[in-house]
Amino acid sequence: MELNENAPGGTWVPDACTLPAADRLPRAAEFDGLFADAVRGFERAEPARLRLDLQPSPQLAGRAAELMVAETGCCSFFTFSLTAATDRLALEISVPAQYLGVLDALAELAAAAIGTAA
């Protein structure tokens, strides 16, 4: 799997993405916005799984859920899991091994959102 460095929406958009090119930049902006507004921390529990600790709010949970559903429509290789508990909201993102580069890029985006290294 190769990331398309010339793809609208940034270098993390894989060639396998079926989203029309014109829609990629707005989708990447949705990820950027969600990460900037919601990510409090992250953990790479294993190479193919990224766990994001999000601000626990119904609005952010709804935003994350909408983005998860939209993203699986064009990049079916993603598996998302959103878990809400008292004072916690977690988003897990998993990918097959050939898409680890995409997950690496999302981990970097999360790190940038909280001002730390991936």
N, C-alpha and C positions, 0 to 999 in steps of 0.2 A: 504494500500500500504506500502510495506517495501522497504527500500533501501538495496541493496546488498553490504554489507561492504567488501566482499571478491571479488567483481567484478573487473576485469581489468578496469582501467580507473577511479578508485576512488569510494568513497562511495556515490556519487550522482547518480550513474547509477541505475535506478530502475529495479526490477525483470521483469517488463513488457517490457523492451527493447528487441527488436528482432534483434538487430545488433549482428552479430557473435562475440563471445568473443575475437577473435584475432583482431577485428577491433575497439574494445571499447577503448583501450589505445590511439591509434592514434586520435580517435574522441575527447576524453577528452583533449588531447594535443591541438587540434584545438580550443576548447573552451578556454583553458588556455591561448593560444597565442592571440586569439582575445581579450579576456578580458584584458590581460596585455598590449596590444598595443593600444586598442581603448577606454576602459571605462574611462570616466571623472567623472562620478557620477551616482547615481542610486536612485530610489524612489520605495518604496513598497506602491503604492497607495491603494491597498486592498490586503488581504491575498493571493488571487489567481492570482495576477498580479504584475509583476516586470517590471519597466521601466528603461532602461539603456540609459544614455546620452553618446554617442560615439563621438570620434573625427570625425568631418565632412570631409570626403574625399571620392572620388569615389572608391578608392582602398579598403578602409575599408567597404564601403557600399556593394561592390561586394563580399568581403570575408564573411560578415555577411549574405548576401542573400544566398550564396552557402551553408553555414553551416546550415541555417534555412531549406532549401529544403532537405538537406541530413538528418537532424535530424528528420524531420517529416516522413521520410521514415521508420524509425525504432521505433520511439516513437511518434505514431500518436496522443497521448493525448496533445501534445504541440500545442499552437496556437501562431504564431509569427506575428509581424507587424513591418515593417521597414518604418520609415517616414523621409524623407529628406526635409529640408527647408534651407533658407539662413543661413549659419553658424551653422546649427543644423543637427544632425543625431540621431534619437532615435530608439531604439529597444525595443519593448514590448513583454514580454513573459507571456503567460497565461496558466494555467493548471486547470483541474478539482480538486475539493477539496481533493480527495484521493491522489493527487500527490503534496501536499503542501511541503512535505519534499524535493522533488527534487528542487522546487523553492527556498526553504530556503537555500539549498546548493549552488545554483547558485548565490543567494544574497551574501552569504559568499565569494564566488569566486570573485564577483564584489568588495566587500569591501576590500578584500586582494589586489586586483589590484590597488586600489587607496589609500591603507594604512589607512583604517578606519574600524569601527565596523559595522556589518550588522544590 
